[in-house]
Amino acid sequence: MVKASMIHHMNVPIDDVAKAREFYAGVLGLPEIKRPNVGRPGLWFGCAANELHLSVQPGLTGGRTGMSLHPNERPDRLGGHVAFTMSGSLDEIATHLERQGVPYVRGTAGLPQIFCEDPAGNLVELNTGWAQEPASR
């Protein structure tokens, strides 16, 4: 049987490489990793065994959207987001974002999570982790 063993990477569209680097490396502390020439500008970051690929999308008008930061209130983006488990407490993460001038909201699903946007308007979840539980069928 063929089955997926892990999520290797996620690709996120961006409009500005410098602003994306400032957010993902500077604010979130992700290490930038080598990226091959794939024919368009972008960045790659490592995160444990996983990678985050950022690719400049022509015609994307970036910038924070002004939409609600709650995933279920973002019909234009269908609530899609990338999530990172962070070190520190939720309060420490919130304080860090405030110092960086990044607007955020705390999640309402009962999980330890905060939502914000990257400079291109992509929704980003920052959490402190939780145990996976099998779905009941």
Secondary structure, DSSP 4 states (H G I P E B T S, - for coil): --------EEEEEES-HHHHHIIIIIIT-PPEE-----SS-EEEEEETTEEEEEEE-TT---S---S-SSGGG-GGGTT--EEEE-SS-HHHHHHHHHHHT--EEE-SSSSSEEEEE-TTS-EEEEE------PPP-
